[in-house]
Every structure is written in structure tokens, then in C-alpha cells.
């Protein structure tokens, strides 16, 4: 799969070759929309999508098993925003939190398990317990 900017450039080139205007057809998320917020009180990481309310938010939830051990429970991304890297941003933020706080983590969420396996260079596996 090509990075998003490559796909946008490819579409633009195809439109120009077909003699059509090259107006931006790329509908990516804005930088502000992709900002991950750590809500420590609610024990979750949130990305607000297109300035919407809770139905337009992606959320990664966690709980504490002990003072030094968290359980990464679930990642939920609304259907229209799937496949755009939002879940990866949430997973990275949550796992970076685990590393920065020197916690141990149990992962219940299939997506976070996949993210850890696909990103061994971050060293997250050292903080994961079964």
C-alpha cells in the first residue's frame, strides 16, 4: 500500500492526464484531528475526528491491574476513519505511556497486539506480560 501522500499525488496525476482539473481529492485527517489526548481520569486515549462529539472520537481504553501494571483493553475507531492510521496513533501513544511510566502491560486488544508485533524496533515487547 502506498503512503497517503503518494496516493494523493497519483490521483492528481491521473486527473491531469485525463484533462480534468487537479483539485484536491485527498480527504486526509487534519493535524489537529489526529492529536491524541490522554484522559487519565477516564483511563483512555482519545483522538477527536473532524471536530465531532463522542461518536466522532476514536478511543483506546485501559485499566490499572496494580499501581505498576495496566491492561490495554480495546481500541475503537468509527467506520469512516478506519484504515487511516488513527488506531496506530492511539496504540503508539498508549505504549509510549507504558514505557515512559515504566509500567508493565497486559494487552487484551487484538489491534494493540498486532501493533506491538509489527513495530519491534520500538521495544514495546519488553513491557508486555501475558
N, C-alpha and C positions, 0 to 999 in steps of 0.2 A: 504494500500500500504506500502511496506517495504521501509525503507530508502535506498538510492542508494548503500551505502557500504554493506548493508545486501544482496541486490540483487547480487552484485558482488561476495560476499562470497558464496552465494547459487549456482551461476553458476559455480564457481571454484570447489565446492564440487561435483556438478553433473558431471562435466567433468572428475574429478579424479575417481569417482565411475564407470564411463563408460570406464575407462582405457585410456583416452585421456590426452594429455598434459594440464597443468593448466595455460598456457599462459594467460596473462591478456586480458580478453574480455570486460573489463569495459571501456567504452568510455565517461567518465565524462568530464566536462569542467575543465581546469586548474584554479588554484587560480588566476593567472594574468588575465585570460579571464573573470573572474567573478567580477573584480573590477569595482565598479560603480563610474563614473566620473560625477560631477555636472558641467555642462556647463552653467554658469549663463548668459552669453551673449545671448546664443541661447534659454535660458529658457527650459532646458531639462536635464534629467539624462540619461547617456549612459553606456552601457556595450558593449565592443568590444568582438566579438566572434571569436575565432580561428585566431586572428590577421588580420582579413579581413577588407575591407573597409566599407563604409556606408551600403552596402547590407548585411553585416555580423555584424551589430550592432543592439542591442535591445535598444529601446528608450521610455522614459516616458516624455511626453511634458506637460508643464504648461504655464499659462499666469497670469499676475497680473490684478486683477479687481480694486484694490486700492493699496496703499502703504502697507497695512497690511492684504491683502486678496488675495489669489491665487486661481486659478481654475486649478485643475488637469484634464487635457484634455483626454489623451489617452496613452495607453501602447501598443507598437508593438514589438513582438518578432518573428524573422524569423522562419518559419515552422520547420526546422530541430532541433531547440533549444527549442521548446515548451515542457512543462512538466518537465523541468529540474531545476525549481526554479529561473529562470532568472527574470521573471516578479515579483516574490515575492521580490527579492533583489531590484529591481527598486522601487517598491511600498514602501518598508521599508525606503529606502534612501530618497524618496520624503516626506514621512510622518514624518520622523525624522527631516528633514529640516523645515517643518512646525512647529513642536514642538520647536526645538532649536531657531528658529527666532520668536517664539511666534506669529505666524500668524493664521488667520482663513482660512479655505479652503472649496471650493465647489468642489465636485467630479462629473465629467461627465463620467468618465471611469468605466465601469461595473466591471473590474477586481479590481480596487482600492477599490470600494465599497465592494466587496466580501472580500478583504484582511482586511479591517477595521473590518468587522463583524466577521471574523474568528480569529482575534487577539485582543480581547477586553482587554487583560492583558497589552497591550502597552498604553492604554488610549488615542488613537488617536481620538475617537469619540468626546471628549471634544473640539476638534479643528475644527470639521466638521460642516458646516452650509448647510442647504438645499437650 
